[in-house]
Structures are given as C-alpha cells and as structure tokens.
Amino acid sequence: MRFWAGAQRAAGMAEDTVTAETIGELRAMLAERAKLAPVCAVASFLVDGDPASDTTTLPAGATVDVLPPFAGG
C-alpha cells in the first residue's frame, strides 16, 4: 500500500504492507490508526491503478494507493 500527500503525513510513512480481503476491510484497519482515521473516511483508493470501492476484492500482491482529497486549481 502506498500513501500519498496528507495520507502519507498521517501514516508517517510512504508505504506499508498489510493483509485485507477488501478495500472496506483495509479502510477499517487503517481507521484504527488515530491519525489516519479522518483521512481514510474521505480517501479514494486505487487497486493496481484502477479506482476501487469498499467492495473491491484485493488480490494477493495488489498495489493499493491511498489518495486523500487534493486541492488544486
């Protein structure tokens, strides 16, 4: 799993390895980390570069990107 922008700051690391069956399960696991909880509530997730929802299954070895909302213009 790779953390980007505010998610990386909240996690205190750029990457982590965890085991989860779905994005929903992963989101719940990350929400247990106090600083990541508010980020995970609004973050988007990509699985191997494709947008994912909470019901998306995570295949073994998948790369998950955690993307907080970005501001820009």
PQR file of N, CA, C, O and H, with PARSE charges and radii, in Angstrom:
ATOM      1  N   MET A   1       0.850  -1.144   0.000 -0.4000 1.5000
ATOM      2  CA  MET A   1       0.000   0.000   0.000 -0.0000 2.0000
ATOM      3  C   MET A   1       0.904   1.217   0.000  0.5500 1.7000
ATOM      4  O   MET A   1       1.917   1.269   0.698 -0.5500 1.4000
ATOM      5  N   ARG A   2       0.503   2.210  -0.814 -0.4000 1.5000
ATOM      6  CA  ARG A   2       1.263   3.458  -0.888 -0.0000 2.0000
ATOM      7  C   ARG A   2       0.366   4.598  -0.429  0.5500 1.7000
ATOM      8  O   ARG A   2      -0.789   4.710  -0.839 -0.5500 1.4000
ATOM      9  H   ARG A   2      -0.320   2.168  -1.381  0.4000 1.0000
ATOM     10  N   PHE A   3       0.922   5.436   0.424 -0.4000 1.5000
ATOM     11  CA  PHE A   3       0.208   6.601   0.925 -0.0000 2.0000
ATOM     12  C   PHE A   3       0.672   7.836   0.162  0.5500 1.7000
ATOM     13  O   PHE A   3       1.861   7.984  -0.120 -0.5500 1.4000
ATOM     14  H   PHE A   3       1.861   5.345   0.756  0.4000 1.0000
ATOM     15  N   TRP A   4      -0.256   8.716  -0.169 -0.4000 1.5000
ATOM     16  CA  TRP A   4       0.058   9.928  -0.917 -0.0000 2.0000
ATOM     17  C   TRP A   4      -0.363  11.164  -0.133  0.5500 1.7000
ATOM     18  O   TRP A   4      -1.359  11.143   0.590 -0.5500 1.4000
ATOM     19  H   TRP A   4      -1.222   8.596   0.061  0.4000 1.0000
ATOM     20  N   ALA A   5       0.399  12.233  -0.282 -0.4000 1.5000
ATOM     21  CA  ALA A   5       0.100  13.564   0.272 -0.0000 2.0000
ATOM     22  C   ALA A   5      -0.270  13.484   1.752  0.5500 1.7000
ATOM     23  O   ALA A   5       0.513  12.973   2.553 -0.5500 1.4000
ATOM     24  H   ALA A   5       1.208  12.250  -0.869  0.4000 1.0000
ATOM     25  N   GLY A   6      -1.453  13.981   2.129 -0.4000 1.5000
ATOM     26  CA  GLY A   6      -1.876  14.010   3.526 -0.0000 2.0000
ATOM     27  C   GLY A   6      -1.970  12.636   4.159  0.5500 1.7000
ATOM     28  O   GLY A   6      -1.778  12.500   5.367 -0.5500 1.4000
ATOM     29  H   GLY A   6      -2.089  14.396   1.478  0.4000 1.0000
ATOM     30  N   ALA A   7      -2.263  11.617   3.366 -0.4000 1.5000
ATOM     31  CA  ALA A   7      -2.303  10.249   3.893 -0.0000 2.0000
ATOM     32  C   ALA A   7      -0.908   9.811   4.321  0.5500 1.7000
ATOM     33  O   ALA A   7      -0.748   9.126   5.331 -0.5500 1.4000
ATOM     34  H   ALA A   7      -2.419  11.728   2.385  0.4000 1.0000
ATOM     35  N   GLN A   8       0.089  10.204   3.558 -0.4000 1.5000
ATOM     36  CA  GLN A   8       1.475   9.869   3.903 -0.0000 2.0000
ATOM     37  C   GLN A   8       1.879  10.571   5.199  0.5500 1.7000
ATOM     38  O   GLN A   8       2.517   9.969   6.063 -0.5500 1.4000
ATOM     39  H   GLN A   8      -0.041  10.760   2.737  0.4000 1.0000
ATOM     40  N   ARG A   9       1.510  11.829   5.330 -0.4000 1.5000
ATOM     41  CA  ARG A   9       1.828  12.558   6.571 -0.0000 2.0000
ATOM     42  C   ARG A   9       1.127  11.916   7.766  0.5500 1.7000
ATOM     43  O   ARG A   9       1.735  11.751   8.824 -0.5500 1.4000
ATOM     44  H   ARG A   9       0.992  12.318   4.629  0.4000 1.0000
ATOM     45  N   ALA A  10      -0.138  11.555   7.607 -0.4000 1.5000
ATOM     46  CA  ALA A  10      -0.896  10.942   8.697 -0.0000 2.0000
ATOM     47  C   ALA A  10      -0.346   9.569   9.070  0.5500 1.7000
ATOM     48  O   ALA A  10      -0.308   9.208  10.246 -0.5500 1.4000
ATOM     49  H   ALA A  10      -0.632  11.689   6.748  0.4000 1.0000
ATOM     50  N   ALA A  11       0.078   8.806   8.064 -0.4000 1.5000
ATOM     51  CA  ALA A  11       0.613   7.463   8.310 -0.0000 2.0000
ATOM     52  C   ALA A  11       2.026   7.509   8.868  0.5500 1.7000
ATOM     53  O   ALA A  11       2.457   6.587   9.562 -0.5500 1.4000
ATOM     54  H   ALA A  11       0.046   9.099   7.108  0.4000 1.0000
ATOM     55  N   GLY A  12       2.750   8.587   8.564 -0.4000 1.5000
ATOM     56  CA  GLY A  12       4.139   8.676   9.000 -0.0000 2.0000
ATOM     57  C   GLY A  12       5.074   7.818   8.172  0.5500 1.7000
ATOM     58  O   GLY A  12       6.204   7.551   8.580 -0.5500 1.4000
ATOM     59  H   GLY A  12       2.401   9.336   8.000  0.4000 1.0000
ATOM     60  N   MET A  13       4.605   7.384   7.007 -0.4000 1.5000
ATOM     61  CA  MET A  13       5.417   6.541   6.117 -0.0000 2.0000
ATOM     62  C   MET A  13       4.840   6.621   4.710  0.5500 1.7000
ATOM     63  O   MET A  13       3.683   6.995   4.517 -0.5500 1.4000
ATOM     64  H   MET A  13       3.687   7.601   6.676  0.4000 1.0000
ATOM     65  N   ALA A  14       5.655   6.269   3.743 -0.4000 1.5000
ATOM     66  CA  ALA A  14       5.214   6.294   2.351 -0.0000 2.0000
ATOM     67  C   ALA A  14       4.543   4.985   1.943  0.5500 1.7000
ATOM     68  O   ALA A  14       3.650   4.982   1.095 -0.5500 1.4000
ATOM     69  H   ALA A  14       6.595   5.965   3.899  0.4000 1.0000
ATOM     70  N   GLU A  15       4.968   3.876   2.540 -0.4000 1.5000
ATOM     71  CA  GLU A  15       4.436   2.567   2.163 -0.0000 2.0000
ATOM     72  C   GLU A  15       4.273   1.682   3.388  0.5500 1.7000
ATOM     73  O   GLU A  15       4.957   1.858   4.396 -0.5500 1.4000
ATOM     74  H   GLU A  15       5.693   3.878   3.229  0.4000 1.0000
ATOM     75  N   ASP A  16       3.357   0.728   3.283 -0.4000 1.5000
ATOM     76  CA  ASP A  16       3.130  -0.244   4.346 -0.0000 2.0000
ATOM     77  C   ASP A  16       2.594  -1.517   3.700  0.5500 1.7000
ATOM     78  O   ASP A  16       2.044  -1.479   2.598 -0.5500 1.4000
ATOM     79  H   ASP A  16       2.801   0.585   2.464  0.4000 1.0000
ATOM     80  N   THR A  17       2.752  -2.617   4.374 -0.4000 1.5000
ATOM     81  CA  THR A  17       2.228  -3.895   3.891 -0.0000 2.0000
ATOM     82  C   THR A  17       1.247  -4.439   4.917  0.5500 1.7000
ATOM     83  O   THR A  17       1.582  -4.598   6.091 -0.5500 1.4000
ATOM     84  H   THR A  17       3.198  -2.648   5.269  0.4000 1.0000
ATOM     85  N   VAL A  18       0.044  -4.721   4.464 -0.4000 1.5000
ATOM     86  CA  VAL A  18      -0.994  -5.308   5.324 -0.0000 2.0000
ATOM     87  C   VAL A  18      -1.736  -6.359   4.512  0.5500 1.7000
ATOM     88  O   VAL A  18      -1.596  -6.437   3.291 -0.5500 1.4000
ATOM     89  H   VAL A  18      -0.228  -4.593   3.510  0.4000 1.0000
ATOM     90  N   THR A  19      -2.522  -7.160   5.204 -0.4000 1.5000
ATOM     91  CA  THR A  19      -3.338  -8.171   4.542 -0.0000 2.0000
ATOM     92  C   THR A  19      -4.805  -7.862   4.809  0.5500 1.7000
ATOM     93  O   THR A  19      -5.230  -7.753   5.960 -0.5500 1.4000
ATOM     94  H   THR A  19      -2.637  -7.098   6.196  0.4000 1.0000
ATOM     95  N   ALA A  20      -5.569  -7.723   3.737 -0.4000 1.5000
ATOM     96  CA  ALA A  20      -7.007  -7.479   3.842 -0.0000 2.0000
ATOM     97  C   ALA A  20      -7.686  -8.132   2.647  0.5500 1.7000
ATOM     98  O   ALA A  20      -7.075  -8.302   1.592 -0.5500 1.4000
ATOM     99  H   ALA A  20      -5.224  -7.812   2.802  0.4000 1.0000
ATOM    100  N   GLU A  21      -8.949  -8.494   2.817 -0.4000 1.5000
ATOM    101  CA  GLU A  21      -9.722  -9.140   1.748 -0.0000 2.0000
ATOM    102  C   GLU A  21     -10.325  -8.130   0.778  0.5500 1.7000
ATOM    103  O   GLU A  21     -10.402  -8.381  -0.424 -0.5500 1.4000
ATOM    104  H   GLU A  21      -9.446  -8.355   3.674  0.4000 1.0000
ATOM    105  N   THR A  22     -10.755  -6.974   1.316 -0.4000 1.5000
ATOM    106  CA  THR A  22     -11.427  -5.956   0.501 -0.0000 2.0000
ATOM    107  C   THR A  22     -10.925  -4.565   0.886  0.5500 1.7000
ATOM    108  O   THR A  22     -10.265  -4.389   1.910 -0.5500 1.4000
ATOM    109  H   THR A  22     -10.692  -6.770   2.293  0.4000 1.0000
ATOM    110  N   ILE A  23     -11.248  -3.594   0.056 -0.4000 1.5000
ATOM    111  CA  ILE A  23     -10.918  -2.207   0.386 -0.0000 2.0000
ATOM    112  C   ILE A  23     -11.643  -1.786   1.666  0.5500 1.7000
ATOM    113  O   ILE A  23     -11.069  -1.067   2.484 -0.5500 1.4000
ATOM    114  H   ILE A  23     -11.784  -3.737  -0.776  0.4000 1.0000
ATOM    115  N   GLY A  24     -12.873  -2.214   1.851 -0.4000 1.5000
ATOM    116  CA  GLY A  24     -13.614  -1.885   3.070 -0.0000 2.0000
ATOM    117  C   GLY A  24     -12.908  -2.379   4.320  0.5500 1.7000
ATOM    118  O   GLY A  24     -12.828  -1.670   5.323 -0.5500 1.4000
ATOM    119  H   GLY A  24     -13.340  -2.797   1.187  0.4000 1.0000
ATOM    120  N   GLU A  25     -12.396  -3.603   4.252 -0.4000 1.5000
ATOM    121  CA  GLU A  25     -11.650  -4.163   5.383 -0.0000 2.0000
ATOM    122  C   GLU A  25     -10.366  -3.368   5.600  0.5500 1.7000
ATOM    123  O   GLU A  25      -9.996  -3.074   6.737 -0.5500 1.4000
ATOM    124  H   GLU A  25     -12.460  -4.179   3.437  0.4000 1.0000
ATOM    125  N   LEU A  26      -9.697  -3.027   4.520 -0.4000 1.5000
ATOM    126  CA  LEU A  26      -8.468  -2.237   4.619 -0.0000 2.0000
ATOM    127  C   LEU A  26      -8.772  -0.865   5.222  0.5500 1.7000
ATOM    128  O   LEU A  26      -8.053  -0.401   6.107 -0.5500 1.4000
ATOM    129  H   LEU A  26      -9.998  -3.266   3.597  0.4000 1.0000
ATOM    130  N   ARG A  27      -9.833  -0.220   4.746 -0.4000 1.5000
ATOM    131  CA  ARG A  27     -10.213   1.097   5.263 -0.0000 2.0000
ATOM    132  C   ARG A  27     -10.465   1.014   6.780  0.5500 1.7000
ATOM    133  O   ARG A  27     -10.037   1.891   7.531 -0.5500 1.4000
ATOM    134  H   ARG A  27     -10.417  -0.597   4.027  0.4000 1.0000
ATOM    135  N   ALA A  28     -11.159  -0.040   7.220 -0.4000 1.5000
ATOM    136  CA  ALA A  28     -11.438  -0.220   8.650 -0.0000 2.0000
ATOM    137  C   ALA A  28     -10.152  -0.420   9.448  0.5500 1.7000
ATOM    138  O   ALA A  28     -10.007   0.120  10.544 -0.5500 1.4000
ATOM    139  H   ALA A  28     -11.507  -0.752   6.610  0.4000 1.0000
ATOM    140  N   MET A  29      -9.224  -1.191   8.901 -0.4000 1.5000
ATOM    141  CA  MET A  29      -7.938  -1.407   9.570 -0.0000 2.0000
ATOM    142  C   MET A  29      -7.174  -0.096   9.713  0.5500 1.7000
ATOM    143  O   MET A  29      -6.611   0.194  10.769 -0.5500 1.4000
ATOM    144  H   MET A  29      -9.342  -1.630   8.010  0.4000 1.0000
ATOM    145  N   LEU A  30      -7.161   0.684   8.650 -0.4000 1.5000
ATOM    146  CA  LEU A  30      -6.438   1.958   8.689 -0.0000 2.0000
ATOM    147  C   LEU A  30      -7.111   2.953   9.625  0.5500 1.7000
ATOM    148  O   LEU A  30      -6.433   3.768  10.250 -0.5500 1.4000
ATOM    149  H   LEU A  30      -7.618   0.448   7.793  0.4000 1.0000
ATOM    150  N   ALA A  31      -8.429   2.896   9.727 -0.4000 1.5000
ATOM    151  CA  ALA A  31      -9.174   3.809  10.598 -0.0000 2.0000
ATOM    152  C   ALA A  31      -8.866   3.568  12.075  0.5500 1.7000
ATOM    153  O   ALA A  31      -9.132   4.429  12.914 -0.5500 1.4000
ATOM    154  H   ALA A  31      -8.980   2.234   9.219  0.4000 1.0000
ATOM    155  N   GLU A  32      -8.308   2.406  12.395 -0.4000 1.5000
ATOM    156  CA  GLU A  32      -7.913   2.119  13.774 -0.0000 2.0000
ATOM    157  C   GLU A  32      -6.672   2.908  14.172  0.5500 1.7000
ATOM    158  O   GLU A  32      -6.370   3.028  15.359 -0.5500 1.4000
ATOM    159  H   GLU A  32      -8.092   1.706  11.714  0.4000 1.0000
ATOM    160  N   ARG A  33      -5.957   3.443  13.198 -0.4000 1.5000
ATOM    161  CA  ARG A  33      -4.793   4.283  13.469 -0.0000 2.0000
ATOM    162  C   ARG A  33      -5.303   5.723  13.604  0.5500 1.7000
ATOM    163  O   ARG A  33      -5.797   6.309  12.641 -0.5500 1.4000
ATOM    164  H   ARG A  33      -6.203   3.345  12.234  0.4000 1.0000
ATOM    165  N   ALA A  34      -5.179   6.268  14.784 -0.4000 1.5000
ATOM    166  CA  ALA A  34      -5.813   7.551  15.127 -0.0000 2.0000
ATOM    167  C   ALA A  34      -5.595   8.648  14.093  0.5500 1.7000
ATOM    168  O   ALA A  34      -6.550   9.327  13.716 -0.5500 1.4000
ATOM    169  H   ALA A  34      -4.778   5.792  15.566  0.4000 1.0000
ATOM    170  N   LYS A  35      -4.386   8.834  13.634 -0.4000 1.5000
ATOM    171  CA  LYS A  35      -4.115   9.927  12.696 -0.0000 2.0000
ATOM    172  C   LYS A  35      -4.661   9.633  11.302  0.5500 1.7000
ATOM    173  O   LYS A  35      -4.941  10.562  10.544 -0.5500 1.4000
ATOM    174  H   LYS A  35      -3.610   8.282  13.940  0.4000 1.0000
ATOM    175  N   LEU A  36      -4.815   8.372  10.956 -0.4000 1.5000
ATOM    176  CA  LEU A  36      -5.320   8.006   9.633 -0.0000 2.0000
ATOM    177  C   LEU A  36      -6.844   7.963   9.557  0.5500 1.7000
ATOM    178  O   LEU A  36      -7.407   8.020   8.464 -0.5500 1.4000
ATOM    179  H   LEU A  36      -4.588   7.618  11.572  0.4000 1.0000
ATOM    180  N   ALA A  37      -7.510   7.865  10.690 -0.4000 1.5000
ATOM    181  CA  ALA A  37      -8.967   7.724  10.694 -0.0000 2.0000
ATOM    182  C   ALA A  37      -9.673   8.816   9.892  0.5500 1.7000
ATOM    183  O   ALA A  37     -10.503   8.490   9.043 -0.5500 1.4000
ATOM    184  H   ALA A  37      -7.053   7.819  11.578  0.4000 1.0000
ATOM    185  N   PRO A  38      -9.377  10.109  10.125 -0.5600 1.5000
ATOM    186  CA  PRO A  38     -10.093  11.128   9.352  0.2800 2.0000
ATOM    187  C   PRO A  38      -9.726  11.122   7.867  0.5500 1.7000
ATOM    188  O   PRO A  38     -10.552  11.468   7.022 -0.5500 1.4000
ATOM    189  N   VAL A  39      -8.509  10.735   7.552 -0.4000 1.5000
ATOM    190  CA  VAL A  39      -8.074  10.675   6.158 -0.0000 2.0000
ATOM    191  C   VAL A  39      -8.789   9.532   5.444  0.5500 1.7000
ATOM    192  O   VAL A  39      -9.277   9.708   4.328 -0.5500 1.4000
ATOM    193  H   VAL A  39      -7.838  10.453   8.238  0.4000 1.0000
ATOM    194  N   CYS A  40      -8.854   8.374   6.073 -0.4000 1.5000
ATOM    195  CA  CYS A  40      -9.478   7.202   5.452 -0.0000 2.0000
ATOM    196  C   CYS A  40     -10.966   7.393   5.223  0.5500 1.7000
ATOM    197  O   CYS A  40     -11.541   6.792   4.316 -0.5500 1.4000
ATOM    198  H   CYS A  40      -8.458   8.231   6.980  0.4000 1.0000
ATOM    199  N   ALA A  41     -11.583   8.216   6.030 -0.4000 1.5000
ATOM    200  CA  ALA A  41     -13.022   8.458   5.875 -0.0000 2.0000
ATOM    201  C   ALA A  41     -13.337   9.151   4.553  0.5500 1.7000
ATOM    202  O   ALA A  41     -14.444   9.013   4.033 -0.5500 1.4000
ATOM    203  H   ALA A  41     -11.117   8.704   6.767  0.4000 1.0000
ATOM    204  N   VAL A  42     -12.378   9.895   4.007 -0.4000 1.5000
ATOM    205  CA  VAL A  42     -12.614  10.660   2.775 -0.0000 2.0000
ATOM    206  C   VAL A  42     -11.675  10.279   1.632  0.5500 1.7000
ATOM    207  O   VAL A  42     -11.775  10.838   0.540 -0.5500 1.4000
ATOM    208  H   VAL A  42     -11.479  10.008   4.430  0.4000 1.0000
ATOM    209  N   ALA A  43     -10.776   9.348   1.867 -0.4000 1.5000
ATOM    210  CA  ALA A  43      -9.781   8.974   0.858 -0.0000 2.0000
ATOM    211  C   ALA A  43     -10.388   8.154  -0.272  0.5500 1.7000
ATOM    212  O   ALA A  43     -11.392   7.461  -0.102 -0.5500 1.4000
ATOM    213  H   ALA A  43     -10.695   8.894   2.754  0.4000 1.0000
ATOM    214  N   SER A  44      -9.747   8.256  -1.425 -0.4000 1.5000
ATOM    215  CA  SER A  44     -10.033   7.368  -2.550 -0.0000 2.0000
ATOM    216  C   SER A  44      -8.955   6.290  -2.561  0.5500 1.7000
ATOM    217  O   SER A  44      -7.831   6.510  -2.109 -0.5500 1.4000
ATOM    218  H   SER A  44      -8.932   8.818  -1.562  0.4000 1.0000
ATOM    219  N   PHE A  45      -9.313   5.138  -3.078 -0.4000 1.5000
ATOM    220  CA  PHE A  45      -8.373   4.028  -3.151 -0.0000 2.0000
ATOM    221  C   PHE A  45      -8.269   3.552  -4.594  0.5500 1.7000
ATOM    222  O   PHE A  45      -9.261   3.492  -5.320 -0.5500 1.4000
ATOM    223  H   PHE A  45     -10.225   4.959  -3.445  0.4000 1.0000
ATOM    224  N   LEU A  46      -7.050   3.216  -4.992 -0.4000 1.5000
ATOM    225  CA  LEU A  46      -6.801   2.597  -6.289 -0.0000 2.0000
ATOM    226  C   LEU A  46      -6.205   1.223  -6.031  0.5500 1.7000
ATOM    227  O   LEU A  46      -5.386   1.058  -5.127 -0.5500 1.4000
ATOM    228  H   LEU A  46      -6.244   3.265  -4.402  0.4000 1.0000
ATOM    229  N   VAL A  47      -6.606   0.250  -6.812 -0.4000 1.5000
ATOM    230  CA  VAL A  47      -6.022  -1.091  -6.743 -0.0000 2.0000
ATOM    231  C   VAL A  47      -5.376  -1.354  -8.089  0.5500 1.7000
ATOM    232  O   VAL A  47      -6.056  -1.440  -9.111 -0.5500 1.4000
ATOM    233  H   VAL A  47      -7.270   0.384  -7.547  0.4000 1.0000
ATOM    234  N   ASP A  48      -4.062  -1.480  -8.080 -0.4000 1.5000
ATOM    235  CA  ASP A  48      -3.288  -1.668  -9.308 -0.0000 2.0000
ATOM    236  C   ASP A  48      -3.656  -0.610 -10.354  0.5500 1.7000
ATOM    237  O   ASP A  48      -3.747  -0.899 -11.547 -0.5500 1.4000
ATOM    238  H   ASP A  48      -3.510  -1.410  -7.249  0.4000 1.0000
ATOM    239  N   GLY A  49      -3.865   0.630  -9.875 -0.4000 1.5000
ATOM    240  CA  GLY A  49      -4.124   1.757 -10.762 -0.0000 2.0000
ATOM    241  C   GLY A  49      -5.573   1.996 -11.125  0.5500 1.7000
ATOM    242  O   GLY A  49      -5.882   2.985 -11.790 -0.5500 1.4000
ATOM    243  H   GLY A  49      -3.791   0.865  -8.906  0.4000 1.0000
ATOM    244  N   ASP A  50      -6.483   1.108 -10.702 -0.4000 1.5000
ATOM    245  CA  ASP A  50      -7.900   1.253 -11.025 -0.0000 2.0000
ATOM    246  C   ASP A  50      -8.687   1.725  -9.804  0.5500 1.7000
ATOM    247  O   ASP A  50      -8.414   1.277  -8.690 -0.5500 1.4000
ATOM    248  H   ASP A  50      -6.232   0.305 -10.162  0.4000 1.0000
ATOM    249  N   PRO A  51      -9.666   2.627  -9.995 -0.5600 1.5000
ATOM    250  CA  PRO A  51     -10.492   3.076  -8.874  0.2800 2.0000
ATOM    251  C   PRO A  51     -11.164   1.885  -8.187  0.5500 1.7000
ATOM    252  O   PRO A  51     -11.580   0.926  -8.837 -0.5500 1.4000
ATOM    253  N   ALA A  52     -11.261   1.973  -6.853 -0.4000 1.5000
ATOM    254  CA  ALA A  52     -11.809   0.859  -6.079 -0.0000 2.0000
ATOM    255  C   ALA A  52     -12.832   1.374  -5.075  0.5500 1.7000
ATOM    256  O   ALA A  52     -12.723   2.493  -4.573 -0.5500 1.4000
ATOM    257  H   ALA A  52     -10.923   2.753  -6.325  0.4000 1.0000
ATOM    258  N   SER A  53     -13.825   0.542  -4.792 -0.4000 1.5000
ATOM    259  CA  SER A  53     -14.832   0.849  -3.770 -0.0000 2.0000
ATOM    260  C   SER A  53     -14.606  -0.099  -2.589  0.5500 1.7000
ATOM    261  O   SER A  53     -13.743  -0.975  -2.642 -0.5500 1.4000
ATOM    262  H   SER A  53     -13.914  -0.367  -5.200  0.4000 1.0000
ATOM    263  N   ASP A  54     -15.381   0.082  -1.541 -0.4000 1.5000
ATOM    264  CA  ASP A  54     -15.222  -0.760  -0.359 -0.0000 2.0000
ATOM    265  C   ASP A  54     -15.454  -2.240  -0.642  0.5500 1.7000
ATOM    266  O   ASP A  54     -14.960  -3.090   0.099 -0.5500 1.4000
ATOM    267  H   ASP A  54     -16.083   0.794  -1.498  0.4000 1.0000
ATOM    268  N   THR A  55     -16.194  -2.561  -1.699 -0.4000 1.5000
ATOM    269  CA  THR A  55     -16.460  -3.966  -2.013 -0.0000 2.0000
ATOM    270  C   THR A  55     -15.417  -4.584  -2.945  0.5500 1.7000
ATOM    271  O   THR A  55     -15.493  -5.773  -3.255 -0.5500 1.4000
ATOM    272  H   THR A  55     -16.595  -1.871  -2.300  0.4000 1.0000
ATOM    273  N   THR A  56     -14.454  -3.794  -3.388 -0.4000 1.5000
ATOM    274  CA  THR A  56     -13.418  -4.307  -4.284 -0.0000 2.0000
ATOM    275  C   THR A  56     -12.553  -5.330  -3.554  0.5500 1.7000
ATOM    276  O   THR A  56     -12.028  -5.057  -2.475 -0.5500 1.4000
ATOM    277  H   THR A  56     -14.392  -2.829  -3.135  0.4000 1.0000
ATOM    278  N   THR A  57     -12.413  -6.502  -4.151 -0.4000 1.5000
ATOM    279  CA  THR A  57     -11.573  -7.563  -3.603 -0.0000 2.0000
ATOM    280  C   THR A  57     -10.112  -7.258  -3.892  0.5500 1.7000
ATOM    281  O   THR A  57      -9.764  -6.766  -4.966 -0.5500 1.4000
ATOM    282  H   THR A  57     -12.840  -6.724  -5.028  0.4000 1.0000
ATOM    283  N   LEU A  58      -9.265  -7.557  -2.918 -0.4000 1.5000
ATOM    284  CA  LEU A  58      -7.833  -7.321  -3.077 -0.0000 2.0000
ATOM    285  C   LEU A  58      -7.114  -8.625  -3.395  0.5500 1.7000
ATOM    286  O   LEU A  58      -7.014  -9.504  -2.539 -0.5500 1.4000
ATOM    287  H   LEU A  58      -9.548  -7.956  -2.046  0.4000 1.0000
ATOM    288  N   PRO A  59      -6.611  -8.756  -4.625 -0.5600 1.5000
ATOM    289  CA  PRO A  59      -5.844  -9.962  -4.950  0.2800 2.0000
ATOM    290  C   PRO A  59      -4.485  -9.936  -4.249  0.5500 1.7000
ATOM    291  O   PRO A  59      -3.971  -8.870  -3.911 -0.5500 1.4000
ATOM    292  N   ALA A  60      -3.923 -11.099  -4.039 -0.4000 1.5000
ATOM    293  CA  ALA A  60      -2.597 -11.181  -3.415 -0.0000 2.0000
ATOM    294  C   ALA A  60      -1.599 -10.372  -4.232  0.5500 1.7000
ATOM    295  O   ALA A  60      -1.566 -10.464  -5.459 -0.5500 1.4000
ATOM    296  H   ALA A  60      -4.341 -11.965  -4.313  0.4000 1.0000
ATOM    297  N   GLY A  61      -0.796  -9.589  -3.548 -0.4000 1.5000
ATOM    298  CA  GLY A  61       0.248  -8.816  -4.213 -0.0000 2.0000
ATOM    299  C   GLY A  61      -0.219  -7.531  -4.869  0.5500 1.7000
ATOM    300  O   GLY A  61       0.568  -6.864  -5.542 -0.5500 1.4000
ATOM    301  H   GLY A  61      -0.822  -9.515  -2.551  0.4000 1.0000
ATOM    302  N   ALA A  62      -1.484  -7.167  -4.689 -0.4000 1.5000
ATOM    303  CA  ALA A  62      -2.012  -5.946  -5.305 -0.0000 2.0000
ATOM    304  C   ALA A  62      -1.340  -4.714  -4.702  0.5500 1.7000
ATOM    305  O   ALA A  62      -0.958  -4.708  -3.532 -0.5500 1.4000
ATOM    306  H   ALA A  62      -2.124  -7.708  -4.143  0.4000 1.0000
ATOM    307  N   THR A  63      -1.205  -3.683  -5.515 -0.4000 1.5000
ATOM    308  CA  THR A  63      -0.730  -2.394  -5.033 -0.0000 2.0000
ATOM    309  C   THR A  63      -1.940  -1.505  -4.809  0.5500 1.7000
ATOM    310  O   THR A  63      -2.733  -1.268  -5.720 -0.5500 1.4000
ATOM    311  H   THR A  63      -1.515  -3.688  -6.466  0.4000 1.0000
ATOM    312  N   VAL A  64      -2.070  -1.017  -3.585 -0.4000 1.5000
ATOM    313  CA  VAL A  64      -3.176  -0.138  -3.229 -0.0000 2.0000
ATOM    314  C   VAL A  64      -2.623   1.250  -2.964  0.5500 1.7000
ATOM    315  O   VAL A  64      -1.694   1.414  -2.174 -0.5500 1.4000
ATOM    316  H   VAL A  64      -1.426  -1.210  -2.845  0.4000 1.0000
ATOM    317  N   ASP A  65      -3.195   2.251  -3.625 -0.4000 1.5000
ATOM    318  CA  ASP A  65      -2.829   3.642  -3.389 -0.0000 2.0000
ATOM    319  C   ASP A  65      -3.924   4.284  -2.569  0.5500 1.7000
ATOM    320  O   ASP A  65      -5.106   4.156  -2.886 -0.5500 1.4000
ATOM    321  H   ASP A  65      -3.950   2.118  -4.266  0.4000 1.0000
ATOM    322  N   VAL A  66      -3.523   4.984  -1.499 -0.4000 1.5000
ATOM    323  CA  VAL A  66      -4.456   5.709  -0.632 -0.0000 2.0000
ATOM    324  C   VAL A  66      -4.304   7.189  -0.976  0.5500 1.7000
ATOM    325  O   VAL A  66      -3.260   7.793  -0.728 -0.5500 1.4000
ATOM    326  H   VAL A  66      -2.562   5.088  -1.242  0.4000 1.0000
ATOM    327  N   LEU A  67      -5.358   7.759  -1.548 -0.4000 1.5000
ATOM    328  CA  LEU A  67      -5.328   9.133  -2.057 -0.0000 2.0000
ATOM    329  C   LEU A  67      -6.304  10.008  -1.283  0.5500 1.7000
ATOM    330  O   LEU A  67      -7.516   9.840  -1.409 -0.5500 1.4000
ATOM    331  H   LEU A  67      -6.205   7.269  -1.749  0.4000 1.0000
ATOM    332  N   PRO A  68      -5.791  10.942  -0.481 -0.5600 1.5000
ATOM    333  CA  PRO A  68      -6.691  11.874   0.174  0.2800 2.0000
ATOM    334  C   PRO A  68      -7.225  12.856  -0.851  0.5500 1.7000
ATOM    335  O   PRO A  68      -6.684  12.943  -1.954 -0.5500 1.4000
ATOM    336  N   PRO A  69      -8.276  13.602  -0.515 -0.5600 1.5000
ATOM    337  CA  PRO A  69      -8.748  14.623  -1.451  0.2800 2.0000
ATOM    338  C   PRO A  69      -7.629  15.637  -1.726  0.5500 1.7000
ATOM    339  O   PRO A  69      -6.896  16.030  -0.818 -0.5500 1.4000
ATOM    340  N   PHE A  70      -7.514  16.040  -2.962 -0.4000 1.5000
ATOM    341  CA  PHE A  70      -6.489  17.006  -3.339 -0.0000 2.0000
ATOM    342  C   PHE A  70      -7.167  18.335  -3.665  0.5500 1.7000
ATOM    343  O   PHE A  70      -8.250  18.367  -4.249 -0.5500 1.4000
ATOM    344  H   PHE A  70      -8.109  15.721  -3.699  0.4000 1.0000
ATOM    345  N   ALA A  71      -6.519  19.414  -3.283 -0.4000 1.5000
ATOM    346  CA  ALA A  71      -6.970  20.746  -3.683 -0.0000 2.0000
ATOM    347  C   ALA A  71      -6.070  21.209  -4.827  0.5500 1.7000
ATOM    348  O   ALA A  71      -4.898  20.836  -4.885 -0.5500 1.4000
ATOM    349  H   ALA A  71      -5.639  19.387  -2.809  0.4000 1.0000
ATOM    350  N   GLY A  72      -6.584  21.976  -5.687 -0.4000 1.5000
ATOM    351  CA  GLY A  72      -5.746  22.447  -6.787 -0.0000 2.0000
ATOM    352  C   GLY A  72      -6.514  23.418  -7.648  0.5500 1.7000
ATOM    353  O   GLY A  72      -7.683  23.720  -7.409 -0.5500 1.4000
ATOM    354  H   GLY A  72      -7.536  22.279  -5.640  0.4000 1.0000
ATOM    355  N   GLY A  73      -5.831  23.887  -8.638 -0.4000 1.5000
ATOM    356  CA  GLY A  73      -6.518  24.841  -9.485 -0.0000 2.0000
ATOM    357  C   GLY A  73      -5.829  25.058 -10.768  0.5500 1.7000
ATOM    358  O   GLY A  73      -6.295  25.843 -11.594 -0.5500 1.4000
ATOM    359  H   GLY A  73      -4.882  23.642  -8.833  0.4000 1.0000
TER
END
